[in-house]
């Protein structure tokens, strides 16, 4: 478990610890499910601020951004102004130095009010997490760490001093991006590298300052290899970089995840975000880094529960009609609470024990948590609509948006629900040295399966 893992635990009775009595209302406060006694002052402040920004702006704007498939620009003004862009930047560089688990809990609170904001915010934060925690991995050499140091500092300074926003477009469409070497490529030239390629579902496209472009360095006469993966910070206005395509999806419409085309984009050695070889040495041994879409859907699930309870009580959109008198409605609300609590308990533990080189038990909990949240969000929103009835289908109410948003999580690489089912199926019944001999429909995705001590490069090869 990471050093910050104990800093944020499920509260046995958060209402009692807060006020000396049970005070939980229809809309659950984060202190109703997390223990304030274990929170740092910074974490408590950011959780409170996330909820205040959500209530005062994010929730109302979510309707507009969903309808128009437009980017939540003002939300990012707010996030920048209140320090959210530097949540996981180390304190020595002016950030808050949050752990993976602490970040995840804050992101889930944002997701209660606007899933698209939480999902795109994860793209920015993941870029900072990689630069932060990969640096401390014990399998780096001193030479690699020395080369890494100025690269990460450059990214951190941009965020802290300039308020820079990073996008992390990795998907290229049609395949799990860990199953084969990244198709976007770079070649060494005088003064740096030239990048050519294509990125699909590039969240924040046209709305960030830098794109974290993962690519494979190509060499004459050598087949592309995972160990030749490089990652560059490419400026939004770099010559040869274009944002293209339409954006009209079923859900998460405010992410504006259009496509990127890179045609002879020139970058320098200073634009590297990690030294050569570090990406493929570290990411396979930090599997929690690939599960950080889940906080958004934890937040969506909480929002569905909160709306349902308030609606049944006749509050807000419930328009004064007390629907609690119907036993079927009460039982559905109880089922939703049970499901939500199960999801959060598993998910929270998995996030808080995130670390490099985890144990098999920790990885299996992570996979189970990822699956539970992505599938559970769909169940929660579907039950919310059934319980609240016909009016919940109206676009003037948030439930139908939450339902559409919830359908997207299980599809997102690299940890789709199908892939999680496969990973858990082999890890439960096979020894680690047998896994590569087991066939499956998702066999091509097995290269992103954690393998522990059975090979760093086996995990991404």
N, C-alpha and C positions, 0 to 999 in steps of 0.2 A: 504494500500500500504506500502511496506517495506521502511525503512529509505533511502535505496539507489535507490528507484524506480524512483526518479526524475533525477537521474544522467545520464540518457541516453535516450533521447527522439528522436522521428522521426523529422528529420530536415525539416522545411518548405522550405528552399532553401540552402542546404548544400554547393553547389558550390559557391553561393554568399557569404556566411559567411566565406568561406575559402579564396577566391581569389578576391572577389568583382565583379565577373562576372560568367556567366555560363561556367563551364569547364568540364562538364560530357562528357567523351569519350565513346568508344564502350564497354570497360570493366568498370563497375561501381566500384568506390572506396567506402569503407565503409562510407566515409564522404558524399557520395551522398545520403545516406539514413539514417544516424544518425547525430545528431547535435553535432559538436565538442565543442560548447560552454558549453555543459552540461557534458562533459567527464572529469573525473579525469586524472591527468598526468599518473598514473599507467595504467589505462584502455586504454588510447590513445596509450601508449607504447606497450602494449601487442597486441592490434589490429594491429598496424603497424608491429610488429614482426611476428605475425601469417601470415600476407600476404607476408612478405618478405621470410619467410621459405617456404611458399607454392609455391611462384614463383620460388625460387631457387632450391627446392628439392622435396617437397611433390608431386607436379603435375607430374613431370617426373617419379618418382618412382611408382606412382599409377598404371601406365601401367604394370610394372613388377609384382607388388604384386597381381594385378588382374589376370594376366595370370598364375602365378604360385600358386595362393592361398597361398602366403607367408606373413609372418608378417612384418610390416613396422618398423623393428628394428632401422634403422638409424633415422627415424622420431622421435622415442622416445628418442634417444640420443640428438637430437636437442631440443625437448620439455623439457627434464631435464635440459640441459645446459642453457636454456633461462628462466627457472623459472616457466614454465607452470604447473608443477606438484603441485605447492603450491598456485594456483590461489585462492582457497576458504579456505585455511588454515588461521585462524585468525592472524591478525598482531602481536598479543602478542607472537605468537609462530614462527614468522619469515616469515609468508605468506603474501599474498596481501589482504586477507580479502574481496574478491569480493562477491557481492550478487549473488543470483541465476540468476537474469536477466543479470548482468554483465558477469557472466560466460557463459551464453547461447549465448550472442552476440559474444564472442570470439570463442566459439566452432563452431558457424555457419560459421565464417570466415575460420576456418581450414577445414570445410566440403566442401568449394568451391574447394579445391585442392585435397583432398583425403578423401572420405567418410568413409573408413575403419578406418583411423586414428582418425577422429572425433568421430566415434561411440565407439571405444575402449577407447579413452580418457575420454569419458563420464562415463565409468564404474569405472575408477580410481577416477574421480572427484566426482561422486555420493557418493562413500564411504567417502570422506572427507566432503562432504556437510552434510551427515547424522550425522557424529560426531560433526560437527560445530553447525548446527541449531537445532538439536533435544535437545541439551544441554540446550538451552534457552527457551524451551517450558514451558508455565506457569502451565501446569498440572503436572509437576514433583514435587515430594516432595523434601525437603531439603536433606533428606537421600539419595534419588536417585541421586540428583545432586552431592552430595559429593562422591558417589561411581563412578559416571560417569567421574568426573574430571581427575583422573590419567589415566583412560583408553583412553580417547580421546587424552590426552597429549602424550601418548606413540605413538599413530599412527601419530600424527602431527610431532613429532620429527623424526620419521623414514623417513618421506617424505622430510622434510626440511634439515635434517643433512645427511641423507644417500641416498637421491634421490630414495626412495622406490616407486615401482609401485604396485598399488592394483587392483585386479580384483574383480568383484562383480557378481559371477554366482548365480542366484536365480532360474531360470527356471528348471523344472524337466521333462518337456515334457508331453503333453497330457491334461494339465489342466491349468487354470489361477492360478498362484501361490498364489493369495489372496483368492481363493474360498474355499480352504480347508487348514488345517494345513500343513505346509511344511513336505514332506515325509522323507527327510533326518533328522535323529534323533541323539540325544546325550543322554547319560546316565551318571549320577554322579558316579565316582569311586574315589578311593584313589588318591589324588594328582591332581584331576581335572575332566575331562570328556573324554568319548570315543565317537567319531562321526562315524556313518555309513550312507552311502547314495550315491546319484547319482545326478549330475548336468548336464543339457543339455544346449547346445549353450553357453558354457563358454568362452566368448570373453577374449582374452589375455591368453588363456590356454597355459601353457608352456613358457610364455613370461612376467610373472609378478613376483614380489617378495612375495606377500601375496594374498591369496584368502579370500574374506569376505564370510564365509560360514554361511548362514542362516539355522537354523535347529530347530526342535521341541524337547524340553526335554521330554523324556518319563519316566513315573512313573508306577510302578507295579500296575495293576488293575485299571488304570485311562485312559480313552480315550484321545488321543492327542487333545490339545487345542491351539488356536491361542495365548492365553495369556501366554503360556509356550514357546514362540518363543525366541531363543537366537541367537546371531550372534558373530562368532569368527574370528579372523585374523589367518589364518593357513599358515604357511610357505610353500613355493613352494616345499621344499625338505622334508616335513614331512613324516615319515614312514607311509605307508598305503595309501598315496595319489598318484593316477595315472591319467595321461592324456591319453585318449584312443580315437579310432575311426578315420575315415577319414573325410576330409573336402573338399567338392567339390560342393558348392552351386551355385545358379544362380547369386547372387550378394553379395556385401559386403564380397568378398572373402578374402580380406586381414585381416579381423578380426580374422581368424583362431579360430573359436569358436567350438573347439572340446569338448568332454565330459570329465567329471571328475568322478572318482570313489573314494570314501572314505571308506576304510576298516579298522576299529579299529584304527582310527587316534586319538592320544592322544593330548589333549590340556589342558591348565591350566586356573585357574581363571583370570590370568593376560592377557590371550589371548582374553578375552571378549572385544568386541568393545562397548558394552552398558551393563549396569546392567540388571539383571533379570527384566522383565516386561516393560522396557522402549520402546522396539521396538513396541509392540502392543498398547502402550498408545500414541505414537507420530506419527508414519507414517500415520495412517488414517486421522490425522488432518493436514497433510502437503501434500495435493494431488499433488501439483506442482512437488514434488520430483519424481513422477512416470511418468512425461511427458518430461523428459530430454533427450529422444532420438530425439525429434523434432528439436533441433538445427542442427543436422547433415543434415537433409532433407531440412531444410531451406537453408543450404549451397549448397546442390546438386541442388536445384532449381535455385539459383543465378548463379551457374556455367553453367547450361543449357542456361539461358538467355544470359550470357556474350559470350558464344561460338557462339550462333546463330547470335547475332548482329555483332560480328567480322567476322564471315563467310560470312554474306551477304554483308559486306563492302569490301570483298576480302582480308582481312588481315589474316595473319597466314596461317592456313590450307585452307583458301579461295583462296589462290594462285593467287591473283591479279584480280580475276573475280568479277566485280561489279554486284551483284544480287539485289541491291536495286531498280533497274529499274522496277522490276515486282511488281505491286500493291498487288498481293496476298502475296508476301513475306513480304512486308512492313506491311501489315495489321496483319499478324501473329506475327511479332515482337511487334507491338503495343498491341495485345492481351496478349502476354506474359508479357509485362511490367505491364499491368493492373492487371493481375492475381498475379504477384509477389508482387506488391505493396499492394494489398488487403491482401494477406497472411501475409506479414511482419507486416503490421499495427496491425492486430489482434493478431498475435503471440507475437510481441514485447510488446504490452501492457500486455498480460497475463503473460509473463515472468517477467516483471518489477514489477508487483504487487504481486509476489509470497510471501507468508508468512504463518506462522502457523495459524490455525483457521481462514481461509478466509471466506468471505461472500458467500452466494449462488450465487450472481451475478458474483463474481470473479471466482468461480469454473465453472460456466457455460461458461464463456469466455475461461477458460482454456480448457475445453472439446471441445469447438468449434474451438479453435486455433489448438489443437492437430489434430483434424479431417481435418481442412483446410490444414495444412502443409503435413500430410501424404498422403492425396488424391491429393492435389495440386502438389506435387512433381512428381507424376506419369503423371498428365496432362501436366505439363511443359516440361518434357523430351520427352513425346510422340509428342507434338506439335513441339518441336525443331527438332526431327528427320524428321517429315513430311515436315517441312519448309526447312531444309537444303538438303533434297533429298537423293538419293541413296548412295552417298559417306559417309553419316553419319552412315551408317550401318557397315562400316569397322572398324575393331578392332584397326587400326592405329590411329583413331580419338577417342576422349573421350566420344562422345555422347552415343554410344551404351553401354558403361560401366555405365554412369550416368543413363541411362534408366533402366538397370538391377538393379543397386543399389536402384533406386527409388521405385522399386516394393516391397522391403523388409519392408519398414516402417509401412505400414498398417497392417502387420501381427504380429507385435511385442507386446507382453504382457508387462504390464497389460492393456495398453490402445490401443487395436486394433481399427481399424475403425468401425468394427461391434459393439464393446462394446461402443464406443463413440456415435454411433447412438442411441443405447438403452438408455444410460444414459441421453442424451439430450432429448430423447422422453418422459421419465418419469418426468424429472425435469421441463419441460416446462408446463405440464398439470396436474400434481398431486401435492398435498400438501405433505410435507415431511413425515408426519405420515401415508400416504397411500401407500408409495412406496413398502413396503414389501408385500403388498397384490396384486401387479400387476405381472401377469405372463408374461414370454417372453422366446424366444429361448435361450437367453443369461442369463437366470435367475441365473445360477450358478456363473456367473461373477459379480452379483450385490453386493457381499460381499466387493468388492473394490470400490463401489460407495460411494462417500462422503455423509455423513448424518448430518453434522453440529452438532447442539445441541441435535439431536435425538439419541445420543449414541456413545461414543468413541469406544466401543468394537463391536457395530453393524457394523462398517465399516470393521473390520477384526475380524471374530468370528469363 
